[in-house]
């Protein structure tokens, strides 16, 4: 919990996916170079006052916070005082600590911990935390989900994270601390867990592979090798699966459900193409690991080849049908296979003309435009890979996996640009455009090793430049 509070207070600037000084550092990298290059000449076109204005926007979204400004949410359990004392020792105000317990006996024991008139006490509510997220418009800086269940499970340990994100209850930047357990293989079928972990990580590793399905499920040789690796070292890969899902839910899965339900889409596209067969989408979703996984899972489900645990997982991530709809939209967009409204088609053509957008490194593409428009409305929360902390330990003979995950909405990036029909105007202004693309480079470098769904071609400078290289997730620490 200390690291969560630290990243939201004294190290708050580092909690952002794109730090406040990133654009200026990239500008200096080009303009102070002794090399004579077109990149340098283009960067010199930037009016530095635009960088200053972007930094002001960054400040307005990130702000500064002290421990006493933070709002904390946790699952109380029957013995809440250890967590409570730790939090107030870190400087959190007791009035800003919310505990939740839905079990009647555990709730009675929890409130009995504190004598009449004792000060301070946490606020403990006898309510399911998911119901609270759905019904009460309260936002938190840190949400601590010590569910102790496995993922997926009938305890719905993961669904709490999905509900939190669906209802937008985490401040930005914010931290979710999760504590999940290893499946109890004496009570549950470990083969089901092998399947879901193997499949999810397989598509992360091979997002562009042509998928083969036979009477037993996925039959690719590459999948068989992944499955074998998972069975040999399940603890390692189960932990990697947990971290991957915790990245994908706030950044991709929930935002796509959100955008799929937004009638604003009718201003952009002819959505009749979404009715094509799901199997078609398996074949055209190459490069998008999340889409490829969920379209393939739908096919396996239809064929009666999906395990009970994999089906349980689909119930943990929000509205599955809306997710498929959202995935179809971005896959068709990426492939240029969705009919655009006439005005949107003209904007797309602007982004397709090479003379309109200078190529620093990646060739700019119209997908950049659509990613901006969709994410302005979908409100993804991106994971700060650099400052994830992950632990594995034994508690009462149970193997536990703790993830301290830092999230950032990156509104300083998305809201730097105006709305749909103003984006061409903003890109005609070189300073306005380049400041956005320089900032976007920071988000691309944060995500490109782990999420390939958005901003496919957004890099400004090569990964070989150390200070602007892509970020890597640290290994999980095994606590003896």
Secondary structure per residue as TSV (DSSP state, phi and psi in degrees):
chain	resnum	aa	ss	phi	psi
A	1	X	-	360.0	-29.4
A	2	X	H	-58.0	-45.8
A	3	X	H	-65.5	-33.9
A	4	X	H	-63.2	-46.3
A	5	X	H	-66.4	-40.5
A	6	X	H	-61.1	-45.0
A	7	X	H	-69.1	-20.5
A	8	X	H	-98.3	-0.5
A	9	X	T	-126.4	-90.7
A	10	X	T	-64.6	-28.3
A	11	X	T	-112.0	28.1
A	12	X	G	-59.0	-39.5
A	13	X	G	-60.2	-31.2
A	14	X	G	-80.5	-13.4
A	15	X	G	-75.4	-14.6
A	16	X	S	-76.8	146.5
A	17	X	S	-65.8	-34.7
A	18	X	S	-122.6	109.6
A	19	X	-	-70.3	158.3
A	20	X	T	-55.2	-35.8
A	21	X	T	-92.5	7.5
A	22	X	H	-64.6	-47.4
A	23	X	H	-62.4	-42.8
A	24	X	H	-66.7	-38.7
A	25	X	H	-64.1	-39.9
A	26	X	H	-69.0	-38.7
A	27	X	H	-61.3	-45.3
A	28	X	H	-64.7	-38.1
A	29	X	H	-56.8	-43.6
A	30	X	H	-77.3	-49.6
A	31	X	H	-75.5	-25.7
A	32	X	T	-92.0	-1.6
A	33	X	-	-65.7	142.8
A	34	X	S	-81.0	-12.7
A	35	X	S	-73.2	144.0
A	36	X	-	-93.6	113.4
A	37	X	-	-147.5	162.3
A	38	X	H	-69.3	-33.5
A	39	X	H	-57.8	-44.1
A	40	X	H	-63.2	-44.8
A	41	X	H	-62.0	-39.7
A	42	X	H	-67.4	-44.7
A	43	X	H	-61.6	-34.0
A	44	X	T	-67.6	-14.2
A	45	X	T	-74.3	-14.8
A	46	X	S	-71.5	127.1
A	47	X	-	-76.0	117.4
A	48	X	H	-60.6	-22.3
A	49	X	H	-62.6	-26.6
A	50	X	H	-69.0	-37.3
A	51	X	H	-63.8	-42.5
A	52	X	H	-60.7	-42.5
A	53	X	H	-65.7	-37.6
A	54	X	H	-65.1	-39.4
A	55	X	H	-63.9	-35.3
A	56	X	H	-65.9	-41.1
A	57	X	H	-62.8	-42.9
A	58	X	H	-57.5	-46.1
A	59	X	H	-59.6	-39.7
A	60	X	H	-66.9	-29.7
A	61	X	H	-89.1	-35.7
A	62	X	H	-86.6	-39.4
A	63	X	-	54.7	-170.8
A	64	X	-	-123.6	144.4
A	65	X	-	-138.2	146.3
A	66	X	-	-103.5	165.0
A	67	X	G	-52.8	-37.5
A	68	X	G	-71.3	-9.6
A	69	X	G	-90.0	-12.5
A	70	X	-	-81.5	141.7
A	71	X	-	-104.2	128.5
A	72	X	E	-119.4	139.6
A	73	X	E	-127.6	134.5
A	74	X	E	-149.2	160.2
A	75	X	E	-83.3	119.9
A	76	X	-	-67.6	-53.7
A	77	X	-	69.3	-178.6
A	78	X	S	-76.2	-15.9
A	79	X	-	-128.7	78.5
A	80	X	-	-81.8	-9.6
A	81	X	H	-69.5	-32.3
A	82	X	H	-61.0	-48.2
A	83	X	H	-63.1	-42.1
A	84	X	H	-62.1	-46.8
A	85	X	H	-64.3	-38.7
A	86	X	H	-60.9	-41.8
A	87	X	H	-68.1	-45.2
A	88	X	H	-70.8	-27.2
A	89	X	H	-67.5	-23.5
A	90	X	T	-85.8	-1.4
A	91	X	T	100.1	6.1
A	92	X	-	-75.4	134.9
A	93	X	-	-69.7	136.1
A	94	X	G	-58.8	-32.1
A	95	X	G	-67.7	-17.5
A	96	X	G	-98.4	12.4
A	97	X	E	-110.3	117.7
A	98	X	E	-112.3	123.2
A	99	X	E	-111.6	148.7
A	100	X	E	-131.4	135.2
A	101	X	-	-149.3	120.4
A	102	X	-	-96.5	-20.1
A	103	X	-	-76.2	127.6
A	104	X	H	-62.4	-45.5
A	105	X	H	-67.2	-42.6
A	106	X	H	-64.5	-38.0
A	107	X	H	-63.5	-46.2
A	108	X	H	-61.1	-40.2
A	109	X	H	-67.4	-37.0
A	110	X	H	-64.6	-48.6
A	111	X	H	-73.8	-22.6
A	112	X	H	-70.6	-13.9
A	113	X	T	-61.9	-28.9
A	114	X	S	-110.9	125.1
A	115	X	-	-71.7	161.8
A	116	X	T	-56.5	128.4
A	117	X	T	79.8	-2.9
A	118	X	-	-65.9	135.0
A	119	X	S	-130.8	135.5
A	120	X	S	-90.6	166.1
A	121	X	-	-135.2	151.4
A	122	X	-	-76.7	162.6
A	123	X	E	-87.9	115.7
A	124	X	E	-114.9	122.4
A	125	X	E	-109.0	136.9
A	126	X	-	-86.6	80.7
A	127	X	S	-157.3	147.1
A	128	X	-	-63.9	132.5
A	129	X	H	-64.6	-32.7
A	130	X	H	-65.0	-41.0
A	131	X	H	-62.0	-40.5
A	132	X	H	-60.9	-47.1
A	133	X	H	-58.7	-36.5
A	134	X	H	-75.4	-33.7
A	135	X	H	-105.7	-20.9
A	136	X	-	-118.6	121.4
A	137	X	-	-79.4	58.2
A	138	X	-	-107.2	134.1
A	139	X	-	-112.2	148.8
A	140	X	E	-125.3	155.8
A	141	X	E	-89.9	-35.9
A	142	X	E	-130.6	128.1
A	143	X	E	-119.1	120.3
A	144	X	E	-107.8	109.5
A	145	X	E	-108.4	89.5
A	146	X	-	-93.2	67.1
A	147	X	-	-75.2	-28.7
A	148	X	-	65.0	-1.5
A	149	X	-	-86.9	168.2
A	150	X	-	-90.6	170.7
A	151	X	S	-124.9	123.2
A	152	X	S	-84.1	164.9
A	153	X	-	-160.2	166.5
A	154	X	T	-69.8	-11.9
A	155	X	T	-77.0	-10.5
A	156	X	-	55.7	45.1
A	157	X	T	-62.9	-36.2
A	158	X	T	-80.2	-28.4
A	159	X	H	-60.5	-26.7
A	160	X	H	-60.0	-40.6
A	161	X	H	-66.3	-43.3
A	162	X	H	-61.7	-44.1
A	163	X	H	-65.5	-40.3
A	164	X	H	-55.8	-46.6
A	165	X	H	-73.8	-38.4
A	166	X	H	-57.4	-39.0
A	167	X	T	-98.2	5.9
A	168	X	T	57.9	54.5
A	169	X	-	-102.8	8.2
A	170	X	E	-110.7	127.2
A	171	X	E	-67.0	162.5
A	172	X	E	-124.9	128.9
A	173	X	E	-68.6	152.5
A	174	X	E	-147.3	168.7
A	175	X	E	-129.6	133.1
A	176	X	E	-110.9	123.3
A	177	X	E	-105.2	118.6
A	178	X	E	-115.9	148.1
A	179	X	E	-135.1	101.0
A	180	X	E	-112.0	154.5
A	181	X	E	-104.2	159.5
A	182	X	-	-67.6	142.2
A	183	X	-	-58.3	142.4
A	184	X	-	-83.4	97.9
A	185	X	T	-73.6	-5.8
A	186	X	T	-81.0	-20.6
A	187	X	T	-111.0	-23.3
A	188	X	S	-125.3	157.0
A	189	X	-	-72.3	112.2
A	190	X	H	-68.4	-24.9
A	191	X	H	-61.0	-36.7
A	192	X	H	-62.6	-39.3
A	193	X	H	-71.5	-37.5
A	194	X	H	-56.1	-42.3
A	195	X	H	-64.1	-52.6
A	196	X	H	-66.4	-40.0
A	197	X	H	-65.9	-44.6
A	198	X	H	-62.7	-44.8
A	199	X	H	-66.0	-44.7
A	200	X	H	-64.1	-44.3
A	201	X	H	-75.5	-28.3
A	202	X	H	-60.2	-45.0
A	203	X	H	-72.6	-26.1
A	204	X	H	-65.3	-38.7
A	205	X	H	-81.5	-34.3
A	206	X	-	-128.0	66.8
A	207	X	T	-71.8	-12.3
A	208	X	T	-114.3	9.0
A	209	X	-	-78.4	139.9
A	210	X	-	-70.5	125.5
A	211	X	-	-89.7	132.7
A	212	X	-	-112.0	131.5
A	213	X	E	-125.9	128.4
A	214	X	E	-119.8	-161.8
A	215	X	T	-67.3	-11.5
A	216	X	T	-106.9	-5.9
A	217	X	E	123.9	-147.6
A	218	X	E	-68.3	128.7
A	219	X	-	-115.1	3.7
A	220	X	-	-57.0	140.2
A	221	X	H	-58.6	-38.7
A	222	X	H	-62.0	-38.0
A	223	X	H	-67.1	-41.4
A	224	X	H	-59.2	-37.5
A	225	X	H	-68.9	-41.2
A	226	X	H	-62.9	-44.2
A	227	X	H	-59.4	-42.1
A	228	X	H	-63.8	-42.4
A	229	X	H	-62.3	-41.7
A	230	X	H	-64.1	-43.5
A	231	X	H	-65.9	-31.6
A	232	X	H	-76.7	-31.0
A	233	X	S	-138.3	63.2
A	234	X	H	-64.2	-39.0
A	235	X	H	-56.1	-47.7
A	236	X	H	-60.1	-50.1
A	237	X	H	-76.9	-29.2
A	238	X	H	-62.6	-42.7
A	239	X	H	-62.1	-39.8
A	240	X	H	-67.4	-37.2
A	241	X	H	-61.7	-46.3
A	242	X	H	-57.2	-47.4
A	243	X	H	-64.4	-38.8
A	244	X	H	-64.3	-43.2
A	245	X	H	-66.4	-39.0
A	246	X	H	-67.2	-24.2
A	247	X	H	-77.3	-43.2
A	248	X	H	-75.4	-35.7
A	249	X	I	-59.6	-54.1
A	250	X	I	-75.1	-28.2
A	251	X	I	-91.5	-28.2
A	252	X	I	-130.3	-54.7
A	253	X	I	-64.8	-53.2
A	254	X	H	-70.1	-44.4
A	255	X	H	-57.5	-36.8
A	256	X	H	-70.5	-34.0
A	257	X	H	-64.1	-39.7
A	258	X	H	-65.4	-46.4
A	259	X	H	-70.6	-31.7
A	260	X	H	-64.2	-26.6
A	261	X	T	-93.1	-1.7
A	262	X	-	-87.5	119.6
A	263	X	G	-65.2	-11.2
A	264	X	G	-57.5	-27.3
A	265	X	G	-58.9	-28.7
A	266	X	G	-66.7	-17.5
A	267	X	G	-80.6	-14.5
A	268	X	T	-104.8	-43.5
A	269	X	E	-132.1	160.1
A	270	X	E	-91.6	110.7
A	271	X	G	-88.9	8.1
A	272	X	G	-66.2	-24.3
A	273	X	G	-65.6	-14.6
A	274	X	G	-71.4	-11.8
A	275	X	G	-84.5	-3.0
A	276	X	S	-66.0	164.8
A	277	X	-	-61.3	140.4
A	278	X	H	-59.8	-31.7
A	279	X	H	-63.6	-31.4
A	280	X	H	-59.8	-36.1
A	281	X	H	-72.2	-26.0
A	282	X	H	-60.0	-41.8
A	283	X	H	-75.9	-26.5
A	284	X	H	-104.1	7.0
A	285	X	-	-99.0	19.3
A	286	X	T	-54.5	137.4
A	287	X	T	91.7	-14.0
A	288	X	-	-112.7	98.8
A	289	X	H	-63.9	-39.4
A	290	X	H	-66.4	-45.9
A	291	X	H	-62.3	-45.2
A	292	X	H	-61.4	-40.8
A	293	X	H	-63.4	-52.0
A	294	X	H	-71.9	-33.2
A	295	X	H	-68.5	-38.3
A	296	X	H	-68.0	-41.2
A	297	X	H	-61.2	-39.5
A	298	X	H	-60.9	-41.5
A	299	X	H	-63.4	-44.5
A	300	X	H	-63.0	-37.9
A	301	X	H	-64.1	-44.2
A	302	X	H	-64.3	-30.1
A	303	X	T	-89.2	1.9
A	304	X	T	70.6	28.0
A	305	X	-	-113.3	13.1
A	306	X	-	-105.1	129.3
A	307	X	-	-67.9	163.9
A	308	X	H	-60.0	-40.7
A	309	X	H	-68.7	-37.1
A	310	X	H	-65.5	-38.0
A	311	X	H	-66.5	-38.2
A	312	X	H	-61.3	-40.3
A	313	X	H	-59.1	-39.5
A	314	X	H	-63.1	-24.2
A	315	X	T	-86.0	-4.8
A	316	X	S	-95.7	-8.4
A	317	X	S	-113.9	22.5
A	318	X	S	95.5	-144.9
A	319	X	-	-88.6	103.3
A	320	X	H	-64.5	-40.5
A	321	X	H	-65.2	-40.4
A	322	X	H	-68.5	-33.0
A	323	X	H	-61.7	-46.6
A	324	X	H	-60.1	-39.4
A	325	X	H	-63.4	-45.1
A	326	X	H	-63.5	-41.0
A	327	X	H	-64.3	-39.3
A	328	X	H	-59.8	-41.7
A	329	X	H	-61.2	-49.0
A	330	X	H	-73.5	-29.5
A	331	X	H	-67.9	-45.2
A	332	X	H	-64.8	-37.9
A	333	X	H	-61.8	-47.4
A	334	X	H	-59.1	-34.9
A	335	X	H	-91.8	-2.2
A	336	X	T	66.8	31.6
A	337	X	-	-112.0	20.7
A	338	X	S	-121.9	136.6
A	339	X	E	-76.9	126.3
A	340	X	E	-95.1	152.0
A	341	X	-	-63.7	154.1
A	342	X	H	-57.0	-44.4
A	343	X	H	-67.9	-35.3
A	344	X	H	-70.0	-36.9
A	345	X	H	-60.0	-39.3
A	346	X	H	-65.9	-38.2
A	347	X	H	-66.4	-41.9
A	348	X	H	-58.5	-43.0
A	349	X	H	-62.0	-33.6
A	350	X	H	-60.0	-43.4
A	351	X	H	-72.6	-20.5
A	352	X	H	-83.4	-20.7
A	353	X	-	-78.9	120.4
A	354	X	G	-58.8	-35.4
A	355	X	G	-69.6	-16.1
A	356	X	G	-83.2	-28.5
A	357	X	S	-130.1	117.6
A	358	X	-	-69.9	140.5
A	359	X	-	-97.0	103.6
A	360	X	S	-73.5	-56.0
A	361	X	S	-133.3	-78.2
A	362	X	S	-69.4	143.8
A	363	X	-	-73.8	120.3
A	364	X	-	-60.6	148.6
A	365	X	-	-141.8	159.4
A	366	X	H	-63.7	-22.3
A	367	X	H	-57.4	-30.0
A	368	X	H	-58.6	-44.2
A	369	X	H	-62.4	-47.5
A	370	X	H	-67.7	-37.1
A	371	X	H	-61.3	-40.0
A	372	X	H	-61.9	-52.5
A	373	X	H	-61.1	-45.5
A	374	X	H	-68.5	-42.6
A	375	X	H	-75.8	-21.0
A	376	X	H	-60.5	-33.6
A	377	X	H	-98.9	-27.7
A	378	X	H	-83.3	-19.7
A	379	X	-	53.5	60.5
A	380	X	-	-68.4	153.6
A	381	X	-	-115.4	111.9
A	382	X	E	-88.0	148.5
A	383	X	E	-90.2	128.7
A	384	X	-	-81.4	93.3
A	385	X	G	-55.3	-38.4
A	386	X	G	-63.2	-29.4
A	387	X	G	-116.3	18.9
A	388	X	-	-65.1	139.2
A	389	X	E	-123.7	131.2
A	390	X	E	-134.0	136.1
A	391	X	E	-134.7	153.4
A	392	X	E	-134.0	131.8
A	393	X	E	-153.4	169.8
A	394	X	E	-107.4	128.6
A	395	X	E	-131.7	115.1
A	396	X	T	51.9	46.8
A	397	X	T	72.0	-0.9
A	398	X	E	-94.8	137.0
A	399	X	E	-85.3	123.1
A	400	X	E	-115.1	149.7
A	401	X	E	-127.4	114.6
A	402	X	E	-106.6	130.1
A	403	X	E	-121.5	123.3
A	404	X	E	-103.3	103.7
A	405	X	E	-113.4	124.5
A	406	X	E	-95.4	129.0
A	407	X	E	-119.2	150.0
A	408	X	E	-144.5	127.7
A	409	X	-	-75.8	-16.9
A	410	X	-	56.4	37.8
A	411	X	H	-67.3	-23.8
A	412	X	H	-63.0	-18.4
A	413	X	H	-91.7	-54.9
A	414	X	H	-66.5	-35.3
A	415	X	T	-92.8	4.6
A	416	X	T	-68.7	-28.2
A	417	X	S	-101.4	152.5
A	418	X	-	-80.7	-162.0
A	419	X	-	-81.4	-179.8
A	420	X	G	-42.9	-58.1
A	421	X	G	-83.1	3.7
A	422	X	G	-108.8	-5.4
A	423	X	H	-67.2	-39.2
A	424	X	H	-60.5	-43.0
A	425	X	H	-58.0	-43.3
A	426	X	H	-68.0	-35.6
A	427	X	H	-74.9	-20.2
A	428	X	H	-70.0	-21.2
A	429	X	S	-89.3	108.2
A	430	X	H	-57.8	-43.5
A	431	X	H	-63.5	-45.1
A	432	X	H	-60.1	-47.9
A	433	X	H	-64.4	-48.1
A	434	X	H	-68.8	-35.0
A	435	X	H	-62.3	-42.0
A	436	X	H	-61.5	-47.9
A	437	X	H	-68.5	-32.4
A	438	X	H	-66.6	-43.3
A	439	X	H	-65.8	-39.9
A	440	X	H	-60.5	-35.0
A	441	X	H	-54.8	-38.6
A	442	X	H	-63.9	-40.6
A	443	X	H	-71.1	-39.1
A	444	X	H	-58.4	-44.8
A	445	X	H	-67.6	-27.3
A	446	X	H	-74.0	-31.5
A	447	X	H	-104.7	-22.8
A	448	X	T	-64.5	-21.5
A	449	X	T	-86.0	-7.9
A	450	X	T	-131.6	-30.9
A	451	X	-	-132.0	121.1
A	452	X	-	-116.2	25.3
A	453	X	S	-86.5	-30.8
A	454	X	S	-126.7	163.3
A	455	X	-	50.2	55.8
A	456	X	T	-62.1	-36.0
A	457	X	T	-129.3	77.4
A	458	X	-	-128.2	4.9
A	459	X	-	-74.6	141.2
A	460	X	S	-103.2	-34.4
A	461	X	S	-133.9	151.5
A	462	X	-	-67.2	150.0
A	463	X	T	-62.8	-18.6
A	464	X	T	-73.1	-14.4
A	465	X	S	-83.3	110.1
A	466	X	G	-54.3	-44.6
A	467	X	G	-71.9	-10.9
A	468	X	G	-124.2	25.7
A	469	X	-	-79.4	163.5
A	470	X	-	-70.1	150.1
A	471	X	-	-89.3	149.0
A	472	X	-	-120.1	139.9
A	473	X	-	-75.9	134.7
A	474	X	-	-75.9	153.2
A	475	X	-	-64.8	152.9
A	476	X	-	-69.6	134.5
A	477	X	E	-87.4	126.4
A	478	X	E	-91.8	116.3
A	479	X	-	-93.5	119.4
A	480	X	-	-77.9	360.0
